[in-house]
Amino acid sequence: MTPDDDQQLRRLGDALQIVREWESLTGGPAWLEQSVPSSDLAEDDRRTYPYGVSHAARAAILAGVSHLGCLRDSLFEWKGSNQVEARIHIYGPFALVRGALENASRAVWMLEPDDRDQRVLRRLQLEWAEWSQQAAVCKAMGVPVPRSNEDQFRKLTAIIQATAIDPSAIKSGAGYTTMVKAAGEHLDTGSTRQLVIWKTCSALAHGDFRGTLAYTAREVLAEHSPGIALASVTGNVALLTAGSLDAIKTIKVALRLYGKRAM
């Protein structure tokens, strides 16, 4: 481990301390309470019933916090009162960073529009995407689907008819590329960096060959022939730190937006 890696990990360890606070918040009964009756979220929930915006936003934030908590626990191990050991895996931690970024971004994407109709649309887009995926799983398992896609779409269409939005918009827009870019707009580093970090973490989480070559730290030990070498591959500490810090920032944005809509 280089001195820079050590410095990065210390920075990451300090930043992850806030996750304890979030775990206490999201694990307590207050987190399950409804928003203020006159708040934006209360009206959003009424308009999207039974697909509450507040419930989906809380679930996304909770999932993001859970991923960061798992990252912390798998990354750092206390060996004594003043000694911490860090274990850097090549692939696993980046799946956790990716999950934290995706879930935090989903919450931001749902809560960011000041236009209520847009918040309603995004909640229904998310519901349609999740419904379609669940229906596909049911079919693959040979389990009856609760209702057809057509019936589900009619149910969502009935909800959005109170707006001037074309119901066909429900079937598109709820992709993680869109969500990650939208959330990145709220960070001082911008959406391009957020998107790049998410994509690189995704490549490592999937164990992509090109991702391994491009995004890991490597030391060539020997060359057997032109273009073929024996190399030692280690985890990318800089990417792990950058991705985790962006996920932490995104959860902060999600919590701020949730507080704004719930009051």
C-alpha positions, 0 to 999 in steps of 0.5 A, a space after each residue: 500500500 502506498 502512502 497515498 492509499 493510506 491517506 485515502 483510506 484514513 479519509 474514507 474511514 473518517 467520512 464513513 463515521 456519519 453512517 452510524 448516525 444514519 443507521 440510528 436514524 433509519 433504524 428508529 420508529 421516527 423514520 417510519 412516521 408519516 410526513 407532516 399532513 400539510 407537507 409536499 410528501 403527504 399530498 404526493 402520497 395522497 395523489 399516488 396512493 397506494 404507491 407512496 412517494 415517501 415510502 419509496 424514498 425512505 426505502 431508497 435512502 435506507 438501502 443506500 445507508 445499508 450498503 455504506 454500512 456493509 462497506 464500512 464493516 467489511 473494509 475496516 476491522 479494529 485490531 486494538 484501541 488505536 489500530 485498524 486493519 483495512 482489507 481492500 478486495 478487488 471487486 466486492 467493495 465496488 458492488 457496495 459503492 455502486 449500490 449506495 450510489 444507485 439507491 441514494 440517486 434514486 431517492 434524489 431523483 424522486 424528490 428533486 422536482 418542485 413540480 408535483 406532477 413530475 414527482 408523481 410521474 417519477 414515482 409511477 415510472 419507478 412502480 412500472 419498472 419494478 412491477 415489470 421486473 417482478 412480473 418477469 421473475 414470476 413468469 420465470 418461476 412459473 408463479 402466477 402474476 397477480 395481474 397482467 401488465 395491461 391491468 397494472 398499466 391501467 391502474 397507474 394510468 388512472 392515477 396520472 390522469 389528474 395531471 396533464 402528462 401523457 400516460 405513456 411516459 410511465 413506461 420510460 425514464 426510470 433507469 439508473 443512468 438517468 437517476 445517477 446523472 440527476 443526482 450528480 447535478 446536486 453535487 459540486 463535482 457534477 453529473 459527469 463525474 458521478 456517472 463515470 464513477 458509477 460506471 467504473 464501479 459497475 464494471 468492477 462489480 460485474 468483474 468485467 475483463 476490460 474493467 479489471 484492466 482499466 480500473 485496478 492497480 496493477 504491477 507487471 511482474 514478468 512479460 512472457 511474450 509481447 502483449 502477455 504479462 504476469 501482473 499483480 492486481 490490487 484494489 483501486 483505493 482512489 476509486 473506492 474512496 472517490 465513489 464512497 465519498 460521492 455516495 455519502 454526499 448523495 445520501 446527504 442530498 437525499 436526506 435534505 430533499 426528504 426533509 424539505 418535502 416532509 415539512 
